[in-house]
Amino acid sequence: YILFNYNDNPEDFYYRLEHNIRLNAKYGVKIFSFPMKYIPVTDKNRFDYVGENWNRKYLRAIQAVLNVTKGSVSPGESFFYKAFGKDVSEFHKIMIMPEAYIIQRFASEDAGLTSMWWKEYQNLTKTVKIDVDRIILNNDFSHEAISAVCKTGANFLSRHYDKIPV
């Protein structure tokens, strides 16, 4: 079991998962990782708990990946690096990716949606990106939240984060 959302941060989580992948390759074993989101047992609203170093979007993105895998991370390198990224930088990119693009990764890539999303995201100005990141990391894609940002940011968010899985 790999606990996350406690005193760790997303990079710690990634490295713990990757460590098991490397152990698999090094020793020819099959270690399946089972990520478990920390939620305090005393918390009245347990499902909304977000650890100090985490955010709603990352927690939801990890859940989206785990939904595809039925809760485990298999020992295969190719799956791990596709699902969680080849390094921490790519991991962060996947975590902010629209949920539909995470769940339907291959279809979204084949349709050109992920590359279009990433190119548009990178081309946002610094000011717009700050507003867009706030919405993304809060995982609040409500009409009210999106309409509170500038037109460029709202158009970007509506174009990609309102998508129903392909």
N, C-alpha and C positions, 0 to 999 in steps of 0.2 A: 504494500500500500504506500502511496506517495501522498502525504498530506500537503495541502496547499491552502492559501488564504488565511494563514495563522500569523506567525512572525516572519514569514518568508516574503519574497517578492517574486514577480513573474520570472525574472531571470534565474533565480534559485530553482524554481519549479522546472524550467526548461533543462537546466544543467543536471538535475537529479534524474529526470527521464533519460536524457542523453547518456548519462553515466551507465544506466542499465543497458542501453543499446550497445555501448562500447564493451561492456562486460560480456554480453552475448557473443559479440564478434571475437573478442580476445580468447575466451575460454570455450567457445562452441557450445554454450548452454542456451536455454530458452527461458529467460526471465520475462514474465508478463508483468507490466506495471499496472496498478489499479489506482488512479488518482482519486483522492477523496477530498472534497471541499470541506474545510473546517467551518463549523457553525457552532457557536456556544450553546450548550444545552439549556442554559438559563435565559437565552434570548427569547423574548416573547414573539418576535416576528422572525423566526429562524431562517426563512427562505430569502430574506432581503439583506442578510448580514454580508457586509463587505469589509474584509480585513484592511488594516491600516495602510498597507502597501499595494493594495489591489484596487480595481475599479469594476464597475458593473459589466462593461463590455468584455473585458478579458475573461471574467468568470463565465459569462454567457458563451463566449467563443470556445472556451475549453469544453463546456458542456455540449456545444454543437459538434465538436470533433468527437467527443466520447459517445454521443448518440449514434454516430455513424459506426463506431467500433463496438457498440454495446458495452461501454464502460471500461474497456481495458486498452492498453497500449501494447501491441504485439511486439515480439522481439526483433522483427525485421527492420533493417536499416532503411530500406527504400520507403516503406510505409511511414516510419517515424519522420524522416526528413521531408516527406511530402506533406504530412499532416501538421507538423509543428515547425518546419523550417530547417534549412541546412545550417543555420547559425542563429544567434540571438536577434540579430537585426531582422532576419526574415521571419522569425517567430513573432516579433512585434508587428510586422506587416500583416501577417496572417490574423493576429488577434484583433486588429482594427478593420479587417476585411468585412464587408457585409455578410451577415449570417447565411444568407442564401448561397453566396459564393463559396463559403466554407463547406456547407453541407453538400452542395453539388459541385465540388471542386473541378472535376474533369469536364463536366458539361459547361460550366462557366468559363473555364479556360478555352475549351474548344470553340465556344461562341465568341470569344474575344472580350468577354465582360470583365474579367479580372485585370487584364492588361489595360483596358480602357479606364477602369476605375483607378488603377494605380497611377497612370499617366495624368489623369485629371487631378488626382489628389496631390501629386508632386507639383503640379502647376499652379496650385492655389497660392495666393500671396500669403505672407507670414501672418498678417492680421486676420485674414479669412480663415486660415488654417487653425488659428487659436480658437475661434468660435466653433468651427467644425469639429475640432478635437474634443471640445467640451461636450458637445452633443453626443459624439461617438462614444467617448469614455463613460458617460452617464448612461449610455445605452437607451436614451430617450429619443425616439424618432417620431414622437407625437407631432401632430400638425402645429400645436402651440410652440413646441421647442424649435422645430424647423423654421417656422415663420418669424422667430425672434432673431435670426441671423440675417446677414445681408443677402441680397438676391443671388449673388454668385454662390455663396455657401448653401443657401436653401435649394437652389437648382441642383447642385452637386448631391446633396443629401437625398433629395426627392428622387433623383435619377437612379441612385444606387442602393439606398437603404430602405426604400419602400418596396423593393422587389420581393415578389413571391418566389420561392425556390423554383428554378427552371426545371 
